[in-house]
């Protein structure tokens, strides 16, 4: 299985690769820029070359870049939507230095405009930035449905996909977050098969390209989005083991976003899931 965690890009791609190896990961997620801001560091060609060499040597799976939280393509404010478009387009240009990987983003919050208006605005931004010439696959993330979030149901994500012409090229997919779908009311503990059947019916499992593997601090349907470390939340370790072992999911890359305060914590969680995937638990 391909499994990793969210790492800091403070030392560039070289540092990300080093930390991934240190925790036993063969994939990782990183923010393309400050998650609460808009500035991105210049790309260092030597740093990228070193990373690509390590990636080949270590047989890394797909690397997942995460858009900043400030990117809200369905904001009611035109200047916020313009910022989202500019950051999105810039990130996709920058991703071409590590071709063939993944870019994940939160669809955003419609802030009182209504879900349908939000869906239209997200699709408008995606239609403007996606290009078949680019090698990156963009992923809509499943959301918990708190407040005015768009993407709290599989059907909402499908309505975005249907409005983006470039989605037919396979460059638009979905990242399923276990905490988010649980908080949104999808019972992955008691009925994982049923949840995946609903996903397949609404979106199609062929569009599912990555899993955010998180426990949740809140009960089913809470719509709060509070991640917990594996086995310390309301989903529980056993249910998350069933996720990584499920035949429809086990070949996907898994990315931990648990609230660890050290690399050792992620190393322990990665080792736990590797043993579980091999049937040693």
C-alpha positions in Angstrom: 0.0 0.0 0.0 1.0 3.6 -0.5 0.7 5.5 2.8 2.1 8.7 4.2 1.2 11.9 6.1 1.1 15.7 5.8 4.6 17.1 6.0 6.0 20.6 6.2 7.7 22.0 3.1 9.9 24.4 5.1 13.0 22.9 3.7 11.7 22.3 0.2 11.1 19.0 -1.7 14.4 17.7 -0.5 13.3 18.0 3.1 9.9 16.5 2.4 11.5 13.4 0.8 13.9 13.1 3.8 11.1 13.2 6.3 8.9 10.9 4.3 11.7 8.3 4.3 12.2 8.9 8.1 8.6 8.0 8.9 8.4 5.0 6.6 6.1 6.8 4.1 6.2 6.3 0.3 3.7 9.2 -0.3 3.1 12.5 1.4 0.9 15.6 1.3 2.2 19.2 1.6 0.8 22.7 1.4 1.8 24.5 -1.8 2.2 27.7 0.2 1.3 29.2 3.6 -2.1 27.6 4.3 -3.4 30.9 5.7 -1.8 33.2 3.1 -1.0 33.6 -0.5 2.8 33.7 -0.9 4.7 30.8 -2.5 8.4 30.3 -2.3 10.4 30.3 -5.6 11.1 26.8 -7.0 14.7 25.7 -6.7 15.5 23.5 -9.8 18.3 21.6 -7.9 15.9 20.9 -5.0 13.3 19.5 -7.5 16.0 17.4 -9.2 17.1 15.9 -5.9 13.5 15.1 -4.9 12.7 13.5 -8.3 15.8 11.3 -7.9 14.8 10.2 -4.4 11.3 9.6 -5.6 12.5 7.2 -8.2 14.9 5.5 -5.9 12.3 5.0 -3.2 9.4 4.2 -5.6 7.2 6.9 -4.1 3.6 6.9 -5.1 1.6 10.0 -6.1 2.5 13.2 -4.1 -0.5 15.2 -3.0 -0.3 19.0 -2.9 -2.9 20.7 -0.8 -4.3 24.2 -1.8 -4.2 26.9 0.9 -7.3 27.2 3.1 -7.7 30.8 1.9 -8.6 29.5 -1.5 -12.4 29.9 -1.7 -13.6 29.7 -5.4 -17.3 30.1 -4.4 -17.0 33.2 -2.2 -19.6 35.9 -2.5 -16.8 38.4 -2.9 -15.4 38.8 -6.5 -12.0 39.7 -5.2 -11.8 36.4 -3.1 -12.9 34.4 -6.2 -10.2 36.2 -8.3 -7.6 35.4 -5.7 -8.7 31.7 -5.8 -8.4 31.6 -9.5 -4.9 33.2 -9.5 -3.6 30.9 -6.7 -5.1 27.8 -8.4 -3.6 28.7 -11.8 -0.2 29.5 -10.2 -0.2 26.2 -8.2 -1.0 24.1 -11.3 1.8 25.8 -13.2 4.2 25.1 -10.3 3.1 21.5 -10.1 4.5 20.8 -13.5 7.9 20.7 -12.0 6.9 17.4 -10.4 4.6 16.1 -13.2 1.9 13.5 -12.9 0.9 14.1 -9.2 -2.2 15.3 -7.4 -3.6 18.6 -6.2 -6.3 18.7 -3.6 -8.6 21.6 -2.6 -11.7 22.3 -0.5 -14.6 23.4 -2.8 -15.2 26.3 -0.4 -18.1 28.1 1.3 -20.9 29.8 -0.6 -21.4 32.2 2.4 -25.1 32.6 2.1 -25.5 32.5 -1.7 -26.9 29.0 -1.6 -25.4 25.6 -2.6 -26.4 25.8 -6.2 -24.7 29.2 -6.7 -21.6 27.9 -4.9 -21.5 24.8 -7.2 -21.7 27.0 -10.3 -18.9 29.3 -9.0 -16.6 26.4 -8.2 -17.1 24.9 -11.6 -16.4 28.2 -13.2 -13.0 28.5 -11.6 -12.2 24.9 -12.4 -13.2 25.3 -16.0 -10.9 28.3 -16.2 -7.8 26.6 -14.7 -7.9 23.0 -15.8 -6.1 22.1 -19.0 -5.4 18.7 -20.7 -1.9 20.0 -21.4 -1.1 19.9 -17.6 -0.2 16.6 -16.0 -1.6 17.2 -12.6 -4.9 15.6 -11.5 -7.1 18.0 -9.4 -9.1 16.5 -6.6 -12.3 17.8 -5.0 -12.2 17.0 -1.3 -15.3 15.5 0.5 -16.3 17.9 3.2 -18.1 17.7 6.5 -20.9 20.0 5.6 -20.4 22.6 8.3 -21.8 26.0 7.9 -22.1 26.9 4.2 -19.5 24.5 2.9 -20.0 23.1 -0.6 -19.2 19.4 -1.0 -20.8 17.9 2.1 -22.6 15.3 0.0 -21.4 13.1 -2.8 -24.2 14.5 -5.0 -22.9 18.1 -4.6 -19.4 17.0 -5.8 -21.0 15.3 -8.8 -22.9 18.4 -9.7 -19.5 20.3 -9.8 -17.9 17.6 -11.9 -20.8 17.6 -14.4 -20.3 21.4 -15.0 -16.6 21.2 -15.8 -15.9 20.2 -19.4 -12.4 19.1 -18.7 -13.6 16.5 -16.2 -14.1 14.1 -19.1 -10.3 13.9 -19.6 -9.8 12.3 -16.2 -8.0 15.3 -14.8 -10.7 16.0 -12.1 -11.2 13.5 -9.3 -12.1 13.2 -5.7 -10.2 12.8 -2.4 -12.3 11.1 0.3 -11.6 12.3 3.8 -12.7 9.7 6.4 -13.3 12.3 9.1 -15.2 14.6 6.8 -17.6 11.9 5.4 -18.2 10.6 8.9 -19.0 14.1 10.2 -21.2 14.6 7.2 -23.3 11.6 8.1 -21.8 8.7 6.1 -21.5 5.7 8.4 -18.1 4.3 7.4 -18.0 2.4 10.7 -21.3 0.4 10.4 -21.8 0.4 6.7 -18.6 1.0 4.7 -19.8 -1.0 1.7 -23.0 1.0 1.6 -21.2 4.3 1.7 -18.9 3.2 -1.2 -22.0 2.1 -3.1 -23.5 5.6 -2.6 -20.2 7.2 -3.7 -20.2 5.0 -6.8 -23.8 5.8 -7.7 -23.3 9.5 -7.3 -19.7 10.1 -8.6 -18.2 6.8 -9.7 -15.4 5.0 -7.9 -13.2 5.5 -10.9 -13.0 9.2 -9.9 -11.8 8.4 -6.4 -8.1 9.0 -6.5 -6.9 9.4 -2.9 -7.9 8.9 0.8 -7.4 11.3 3.7 -7.1 8.8 6.6 -8.3 10.5 9.8 -10.2 9.6 12.9 -12.9 12.1 14.1 -13.3 13.8 17.5 -17.1 14.0 16.9 -20.0 11.5 16.5 -21.6 10.6 13.2 -23.3 13.5 11.4 -21.9 16.2 13.7 -20.9 18.4 10.8 -17.9 19.8 12.7 -14.6 18.6 11.1 -12.3 17.9 14.0 -9.6 15.3 13.2 -8.3 12.9 15.8 -5.3 10.6 15.9 -6.0 7.0 14.8 -7.9 5.1 17.4 -8.5 8.1 19.6 -11.8 9.3 18.0 -15.3 8.2 17.2 -14.5 6.3 14.1 -11.9 4.0 15.7 -8.9 2.1 14.5 -10.8 -1.1 13.6 -13.1 0.8 11.1 -10.1 2.6 9.6 -8.3 -0.7 9.1 -11.3 -1.9 7.2 -11.0 1.2 5.0 -7.3 0.4 4.0 -8.2 -3.2 3.5 -11.3 -2.7 1.4 -10.8 -4.1 -2.1 -12.2 -0.9 -3.7 -9.7 1.3 -1.8 -6.6 -0.7 -1.0 -4.7 0.3 -4.2 -5.3 4.1 -3.6 -2.8 6.3 -1.8 -3.6 7.1 1.8 -2.5 10.4 3.5 -2.7 10.8 7.3 -3.8 14.3 8.5 -4.0 13.4 12.2 -3.0 16.0 14.8 0.4 14.6 15.6 3.0 16.9 17.2 6.1 14.9 16.0 7.3 12.7 13.1 7.4 9.8 15.6 3.6 9.9 15.9 3.1 9.6 12.2 5.7 6.9 11.9 3.8 4.8 14.5 0.5 5.3 12.6 2.1 4.4 9.3 3.6 1.3 10.7 0.3 0.3 12.3 -1.5 0.5 8.9 1.2 -1.3 7.0 0.9 -4.2 9.4 -2.8 -4.1 9.2 -2.8 -4.1 5.4 -0.5 -7.1 5.5 -3.0 -9.0 7.7 -0.8 -8.8 10.8 -3.5 -7.4 13.0 
